């Protein structure tokens, strides 16, 4: 039995991501902490903080432990419950594995949070590389979609109502643009997030005397991480910035899902999600194809917003090192990362199976009886009348068109004698403004020269 969908055999294929779960499970956490301990021993030996032979003995013993899958999670459980963190039990086992004089130098000058946080960062680096690849693939797919439908006219909607004509290419570009900013944000945050945590008991590396900063530099190099100006034990913006990126990306993906859900409604029918092997089927209604990947995007966005709220609360930590906030991060950050990975997979699946119903888009626009081009009519009249008078005349024509179920431009042609080329104004292709230029600008960012 599982408690969360992230670990569920039933729901995992829908609401989780096995590739990312593998980076946040117990075995992955232990392995990452062992990597940090081995690197610490080598770094300290390199700068003379511990004997060179001790550093090598520790590193080799830890590498053997990693290869053997030792220690097992259950072997650290009791110690974790007692200490509130798994590191004391881990260090005890490592010292037993190393043995001899070298054993005393295991975990030399470090504190539990150094090993736990740095191990987390190592896993975030790997998780981010996976998400980055998926994001780039999604960007390419949306760029292709936007370009292919740059001239596919549909009605734009504001506040749930028909507004003015746009093209589906512009809508797809609107999905793409924030993902390009997410890509930029990721490039920028790496230098602040993918950094070493190494401060010792209270953040001043007191146990290492004057060698602390040299060890930190060597350890960061060993692990290929950035070396911050000082430890960030209770400075949790490292975590909140990363969580914010995950949440923002999830929200931008959720926007795509919500739009698709609305456009696939039967009454709208401007998009369809191609069903493969019964995807989206109902248990009782044969006609239904539910927009499952779109629903997942909305679900992940809303769930991740809630998780991120908890992580922002966790940022308030006491003095030089805290306890409760740190534990809150353990509860919130792994599922936030996993669910973002899930959302990226769902978005890739959705875009790959999306079918654009161009004829339905045009039919829905035409069904407005010209009202979607009321703004165009108003501006055409304003070439001959004061703006306020042109607006009032157009509003009156709109009311009459609705009341009599007539086309707005038929009403205007009969009720006004102003010399406007109404067929020209009534053509939605003539009222797209900067539509093409905006698409081009986004595509240029997606594929810069």
C-alpha positions as CSV (number, residue, x, y, z in Angstrom):
1,X,0.0,0.0,0.0
2,X,1.2,3.5,-0.8
3,X,0.3,6.9,0.7
4,X,1.1,9.2,-2.2
5,X,0.4,8.9,-5.9
6,X,4.1,9.5,-6.6
7,X,4.9,6.0,-5.3
8,X,1.6,4.3,-6.4
9,X,1.6,1.3,-8.7
10,X,-1.9,2.2,-9.7
11,X,-1.6,6.0,-10.2
12,X,2.1,6.3,-10.9
13,X,1.9,5.9,-14.6
14,X,-0.7,8.8,-14.7
15,X,0.5,11.2,-11.9
16,X,4.1,10.3,-11.4
17,X,7.4,9.9,-13.2
18,X,9.4,6.8,-12.7
19,X,12.6,8.3,-14.0
20,X,12.5,11.1,-11.5
21,X,11.2,9.0,-8.6
22,X,14.4,6.9,-9.0
23,X,16.4,10.0,-8.1
24,X,14.4,10.8,-5.0
25,X,13.9,7.3,-3.4
26,X,15.7,6.1,-0.4
27,X,18.4,4.3,-2.4
28,X,19.2,7.3,-4.4
29,X,19.4,9.5,-1.4
30,X,21.8,7.1,0.4
31,X,24.0,6.8,-2.7
32,X,24.2,10.6,-3.1
33,X,25.1,11.1,0.6
34,X,27.8,8.5,0.2
35,X,29.2,10.3,-2.9
36,X,29.5,13.4,-0.8
37,X,31.2,11.6,2.1
38,X,33.7,10.1,-0.3
39,X,34.4,13.4,-2.0
40,X,34.8,15.1,1.3
41,X,37.5,12.6,2.3
42,X,39.4,13.1,-0.9
43,X,39.1,16.9,-0.7
44,X,40.3,17.0,2.9
45,X,43.2,14.8,2.0
46,X,44.1,17.0,-0.9
47,X,44.5,20.1,1.2
48,X,46.1,18.3,4.1
49,X,43.2,18.5,6.5
50,X,43.3,14.7,7.1
51,X,46.1,12.2,6.2
52,X,46.3,11.3,2.6
53,X,46.1,7.6,3.2
54,X,43.0,8.1,5.4
55,X,41.3,10.0,2.7
56,X,42.0,7.3,0.1
57,X,40.9,4.5,2.4
58,X,37.7,6.2,3.2
59,X,36.9,7.0,-0.4
60,X,37.6,3.4,-1.5
61,X,35.5,1.9,1.3
62,X,32.6,4.2,0.4
63,X,32.8,3.4,-3.3
64,X,32.6,-0.3,-2.4
65,X,29.6,0.4,-0.3
66,X,27.9,2.2,-3.2
67,X,28.6,-0.7,-5.5
68,X,27.2,-3.2,-3.0
69,X,24.1,-1.1,-2.3
70,X,25.1,-0.7,1.3
71,X,23.8,0.4,3.7
72,X,20.2,-0.5,3.0
73,X,17.4,2.1,3.9
74,X,16.0,-0.2,6.6
75,X,19.5,-0.2,8.3
76,X,19.3,3.5,8.8
77,X,15.7,3.7,9.9
78,X,16.1,3.4,13.7
79,X,19.0,5.9,13.7
80,X,17.1,8.4,11.7
81,X,14.1,8.2,14.0
82,X,16.4,8.8,17.0
83,X,18.5,11.6,15.5
84,X,16.0,13.2,13.2
85,X,18.3,12.7,10.3
86,X,20.0,9.7,8.7
87,X,23.6,10.9,8.7
88,X,24.7,9.8,12.3
89,X,23.6,6.2,11.5
90,X,25.2,6.4,8.1
91,X,28.5,7.7,9.5
92,X,28.5,5.0,12.2
93,X,28.3,2.3,9.5
94,X,30.9,4.0,7.3
95,X,33.4,4.1,10.2
96,X,32.8,0.4,10.7
97,X,33.4,-0.3,7.0
98,X,36.6,1.8,6.9
99,X,38.1,0.5,10.1
100,X,41.5,1.2,11.6
101,X,43.0,4.6,12.1
102,X,41.3,6.0,9.0
103,X,37.8,5.5,10.5
104,X,38.1,8.5,12.8
105,X,38.4,10.8,9.7
106,X,35.1,9.8,8.2
107,X,32.8,12.9,8.1
108,X,35.6,15.0,9.4
109,X,34.5,18.6,10.3
110,X,31.1,18.2,8.6
111,X,27.6,18.2,9.9
112,X,24.6,16.2,8.9
113,X,23.0,19.0,7.0
114,X,26.2,19.4,4.8
115,X,25.9,15.9,3.6
116,X,22.1,15.8,3.2
117,X,21.8,19.1,1.4
118,X,24.7,18.6,-0.9
119,X,23.4,15.1,-1.7
120,X,20.1,16.7,-2.5
121,X,21.8,19.2,-4.9
122,X,23.6,16.4,-6.7
123,X,20.2,14.7,-7.3
124,X,18.6,18.0,-8.4
125,X,21.4,18.4,-11.0
126,X,20.5,15.1,-12.5
127,X,16.7,15.6,-12.2
128,X,17.1,19.0,-13.9
129,X,19.0,17.6,-16.8
130,X,16.1,15.2,-17.5
131,X,13.6,18.0,-17.3
132,X,15.7,20.3,-19.4
133,X,15.8,17.7,-22.2
134,X,12.1,17.2,-22.1
135,X,11.5,21.0,-22.0
136,X,13.6,21.5,-25.1
137,X,11.7,18.8,-27.0
138,X,8.4,20.4,-26.0
139,X,9.7,23.8,-27.1
140,X,10.6,22.4,-30.5
141,X,7.2,20.7,-30.8
142,X,5.3,23.9,-29.9
143,X,7.4,25.9,-32.3
144,X,6.5,23.5,-35.1
145,X,2.8,23.8,-34.1
146,X,2.8,27.6,-34.0
147,X,4.5,27.8,-37.4
148,X,2.2,25.3,-39.1
149,X,-0.9,27.2,-37.9
150,X,0.2,30.7,-38.2
151,X,-2.6,31.4,-40.7
152,X,-5.3,29.1,-39.1
153,X,-7.9,31.7,-38.1
154,X,-10.0,31.2,-35.0
155,X,-11.8,33.4,-32.5
156,X,-9.8,34.7,-29.6
157,X,-11.6,34.6,-26.3
158,X,-11.3,36.9,-23.3
159,X,-13.0,36.3,-19.9
160,X,-14.6,33.2,-21.5
161,X,-16.3,35.2,-24.3
162,X,-15.6,35.6,-28.0
163,X,-13.4,38.6,-28.5
164,X,-11.6,39.2,-31.9
165,X,-10.0,36.9,-34.5
166,X,-6.5,35.5,-33.9
167,X,-4.8,32.4,-35.4
168,X,-4.2,29.1,-33.7
169,X,-0.5,29.8,-34.4
170,X,-0.6,32.8,-32.1
171,X,-2.3,30.7,-29.4
172,X,0.4,28.0,-29.7
173,X,3.1,30.8,-29.6
174,X,1.4,32.0,-26.4
175,X,1.9,28.6,-24.9
176,X,5.5,28.5,-26.1
177,X,6.7,32.0,-25.0
178,X,6.6,31.4,-21.2
179,X,8.4,28.1,-21.7
180,X,11.2,30.0,-23.4
181,X,11.4,32.2,-20.3
182,X,11.4,29.0,-18.1
183,X,14.4,27.9,-20.2
184,X,16.1,31.2,-19.5
185,X,15.3,31.0,-15.8
186,X,16.9,27.6,-15.6
187,X,20.1,28.8,-17.2
188,X,20.3,31.6,-14.7
189,X,19.3,29.8,-11.5
190,X,21.9,27.0,-11.9
191,X,24.7,29.1,-10.6
192,X,22.8,29.8,-7.4
193,X,21.1,26.4,-6.8
194,X,23.6,23.8,-7.9
195,X,26.1,24.7,-5.2
196,X,27.9,23.0,-2.3
197,X,26.6,23.1,1.2
198,X,29.5,22.9,3.7
199,X,29.5,24.7,6.9
200,X,30.1,22.4,9.8
201,X,28.2,22.6,13.1
202,X,27.1,26.3,13.0
203,X,28.3,27.5,9.6
204,X,31.8,28.6,10.3
205,X,33.7,25.3,9.7
206,X,35.2,25.6,13.2
207,X,36.4,22.0,13.4
208,X,38.7,22.6,10.4
209,X,40.4,25.6,11.9
210,X,41.9,27.6,9.1
211,X,41.5,24.9,6.4
212,X,37.7,25.2,6.1
213,X,37.5,27.3,3.0
214,X,40.2,25.4,1.3
215,X,38.3,22.2,1.9
216,X,35.1,23.8,0.6
217,X,36.8,24.8,-2.6
218,X,38.3,21.4,-3.1
219,X,35.0,19.6,-2.3
220,X,33.0,21.8,-4.7
221,X,35.6,21.0,-7.4
222,X,35.4,17.3,-6.6
223,X,31.6,17.3,-6.9
224,X,31.5,19.8,-9.8
225,X,29.3,22.2,-7.9
226,X,29.5,25.9,-7.4
227,X,31.1,27.1,-4.2
228,X,28.9,29.8,-2.5
229,X,30.4,32.6,-0.5
230,X,29.2,31.0,2.7
231,X,27.1,28.0,3.8
232,X,23.4,28.3,3.4
233,X,22.2,26.1,6.3
234,X,19.3,28.4,7.2
235,X,19.4,30.5,4.0
236,X,16.8,28.5,2.1
237,X,16.4,30.7,-1.0
238,X,18.5,28.0,-2.7
239,X,15.6,25.6,-2.3
240,X,12.8,28.2,-2.7
241,X,14.2,29.5,-6.0
242,X,14.4,26.0,-7.4
243,X,10.9,25.2,-6.1
244,X,9.6,28.4,-7.6
245,X,11.1,27.4,-11.0
246,X,9.3,24.0,-10.8
247,X,6.1,25.7,-9.8
248,X,6.2,28.3,-12.6
249,X,7.0,25.7,-15.2
250,X,4.1,23.6,-13.9
251,X,1.8,26.6,-14.1
252,X,2.8,27.4,-17.7
253,X,2.2,23.8,-18.7
254,X,-1.1,23.8,-16.8
255,X,-2.2,26.8,-18.9
256,X,-1.8,24.7,-22.0
257,X,-3.8,21.9,-20.4
258,X,-6.6,24.2,-19.4
259,X,-6.9,25.8,-22.9
260,X,-6.9,22.4,-24.5
261,X,-9.6,21.2,-22.1
262,X,-11.8,24.1,-23.1
263,X,-11.2,23.8,-26.8
264,X,-11.9,20.1,-26.8
265,X,-15.3,20.5,-25.3
266,X,-17.9,19.0,-27.6
267,X,-19.7,22.3,-28.0
268,X,-16.5,24.0,-29.1
269,X,-14.6,21.1,-30.8
270,X,-11.7,23.2,-32.1
271,X,-9.2,20.7,-30.9
272,X,-9.2,16.9,-30.5
273,X,-6.8,14.6,-28.7
274,X,-6.1,11.6,-30.8
275,X,-7.1,8.5,-28.9
276,X,-4.6,5.6,-29.0
277,X,-5.4,2.2,-27.5
278,X,-8.4,3.4,-25.7
279,X,-6.8,6.5,-24.2
280,X,-9.4,8.8,-22.6
281,X,-12.2,6.2,-22.7
282,X,-15.1,6.1,-20.3
283,X,-16.2,3.0,-18.3
284,X,-19.8,3.5,-19.4
285,X,-20.1,6.1,-22.2
286,X,-18.7,4.7,-25.5
287,X,-18.7,8.1,-27.2
288,X,-16.3,9.8,-24.8
289,X,-12.7,10.6,-25.2
290,X,-11.6,12.4,-22.1
291,X,-8.7,14.9,-22.4
292,X,-6.6,13.0,-19.9
293,X,-3.1,14.5,-20.6
294,X,-4.6,18.0,-20.5
295,X,-6.3,17.2,-17.2
296,X,-3.0,16.0,-15.8
297,X,-1.3,19.3,-16.7
298,X,-4.0,21.2,-14.7
299,X,-3.8,18.8,-11.8
300,X,0.0,19.0,-11.6
301,X,0.0,22.8,-11.7
302,X,-2.5,23.1,-8.9
303,X,-0.9,20.5,-6.8
304,X,2.6,22.0,-7.2
305,X,1.3,25.4,-6.3
306,X,0.2,23.9,-2.9
307,X,3.5,22.2,-2.4
308,X,5.4,25.3,-3.2
309,X,3.4,27.2,-0.5
310,X,4.7,24.7,2.1
311,X,8.3,25.2,0.9
312,X,8.0,29.0,1.2
313,X,6.9,28.4,4.8
314,X,9.9,26.1,5.3
315,X,12.2,28.9,4.4
316,X,11.7,30.5,7.8
317,X,14.4,28.6,9.8
318,X,15.8,29.3,13.2
319,X,19.2,30.9,13.7
320,X,22.2,29.1,12.2
321,X,20.4,25.8,11.6
322,X,16.8,24.8,11.8
323,X,14.9,21.6,12.2
324,X,11.1,21.7,11.3
325,X,11.6,23.8,8.1
326,X,14.3,21.4,6.9
327,X,12.0,18.5,7.4
328,X,9.2,20.3,5.5
329,X,11.5,20.4,2.5
330,X,11.9,16.7,2.6
331,X,8.1,16.4,2.5
332,X,7.6,19.0,-0.3
333,X,10.5,19.2,-2.7
334,X,10.7,15.6,-4.0
335,X,7.0,15.3,-5.1
336,X,7.2,18.8,-6.5
337,X,10.1,17.8,-8.8
338,X,8.5,14.4,-9.7
339,X,5.2,16.0,-10.5
340,X,6.9,18.6,-12.7
341,X,8.6,15.8,-14.6
342,X,5.2,14.1,-14.9
343,X,3.7,17.3,-16.3
344,X,6.5,17.6,-18.9
345,X,5.8,14.1,-20.1
346,X,2.0,14.8,-20.2
347,X,2.6,17.9,-22.3
348,X,4.8,16.1,-24.8
349,X,2.1,13.4,-25.1
350,X,-0.6,16.0,-25.5
351,X,1.1,18.0,-28.2
352,X,2.0,14.8,-30.1
353,X,-1.7,13.8,-30.2
354,X,-3.3,17.1,-30.7
355,X,-5.5,17.4,-33.8
356,X,-6.4,21.0,-34.9
357,X,-10.0,21.2,-36.3
358,X,-9.5,24.1,-38.7
359,X,-13.0,24.0,-40.2
360,X,-14.6,24.0,-36.7
361,X,-12.5,27.0,-35.8
362,X,-13.8,28.9,-38.7
363,X,-17.3,27.8,-38.2
364,X,-17.3,29.0,-34.6
365,X,-16.0,32.3,-35.7
366,X,-18.6,32.6,-38.4
367,X,-21.3,31.6,-35.9
368,X,-20.8,34.9,-34.1
369,X,-22.7,36.6,-37.0
370,X,-19.9,39.1,-37.4
371,X,-19.9,40.2,-33.7
372,X,-16.3,39.0,-33.3
373,X,-15.4,41.8,-35.7
374,X,-17.3,44.5,-34.0
375,X,-14.1,46.2,-32.9
376,X,-13.0,46.2,-36.5
377,X,-16.3,47.8,-37.5
378,X,-16.0,50.4,-34.8
379,X,-12.5,51.4,-35.9
380,X,-13.6,51.5,-39.6
381,X,-16.5,53.9,-38.7
382,X,-14.1,56.0,-36.6
383,X,-12.3,57.0,-39.9
384,X,-15.5,59.0,-40.7
385,X,-17.0,59.8,-37.3
386,X,-15.7,60.8,-33.8
387,X,-14.6,57.7,-31.9
388,X,-17.3,57.9,-29.3
389,X,-20.0,58.2,-32.0
390,X,-18.5,55.3,-34.0
391,X,-18.6,53.1,-30.8
392,X,-22.1,54.0,-30.0
393,X,-23.3,53.2,-33.6
394,X,-21.5,49.9,-33.5
395,X,-23.0,48.9,-30.1
396,X,-26.5,49.7,-31.4
397,X,-25.9,47.6,-34.5
398,X,-24.6,44.7,-32.3
399,X,-27.8,44.8,-30.2
400,X,-29.9,44.8,-33.3
401,X,-27.9,41.9,-34.8
402,X,-28.4,39.8,-31.7
403,X,-32.1,40.7,-31.3
404,X,-32.9,39.9,-35.0
405,X,-30.3,37.1,-35.4
406,X,-28.7,38.9,-38.3
407,X,-25.1,39.4,-39.3
408,X,-23.6,42.5,-37.9
409,X,-22.4,43.7,-41.2
410,X,-25.7,43.3,-42.9
411,X,-27.2,45.5,-40.2
412,X,-24.4,48.1,-40.7
413,X,-24.7,48.1,-44.5
414,X,-28.4,48.8,-44.3
415,X,-28.6,51.1,-41.3
416,X,-25.6,53.4,-42.2
417,X,-24.8,55.3,-45.3
418,X,-21.2,55.8,-44.4
419,X,-18.9,54.8,-47.2
420,X,-17.2,51.8,-45.6
421,X,-16.1,48.7,-47.5
422,X,-18.0,46.3,-45.2
423,X,-17.0,43.1,-46.9
424,X,-13.4,44.1,-46.5
425,X,-13.9,44.8,-42.8
426,X,-15.9,41.6,-42.3
427,X,-13.0,39.4,-43.5
428,X,-11.2,38.2,-40.3
429,X,-7.9,37.8,-42.2
430,X,-7.8,41.6,-42.5
431,X,-8.0,42.1,-38.7
432,X,-5.1,40.1,-37.4
433,X,-2.8,43.1,-36.6
434,X,0.7,42.0,-35.6
435,X,-0.3,38.3,-35.4
436,X,2.3,37.1,-37.8
437,X,5.1,39.3,-36.4
438,X,4.4,38.2,-32.9
439,X,4.6,34.5,-33.9
440,X,7.9,35.3,-35.7
441,X,9.3,37.0,-32.7
442,X,8.5,34.0,-30.4
443,X,9.9,31.5,-33.0
444,X,13.1,33.5,-33.3
445,X,13.6,33.1,-29.5
446,X,12.8,29.4,-29.8
447,X,15.4,28.9,-32.5
448,X,17.8,31.9,-32.3
449,X,20.2,32.3,-35.2
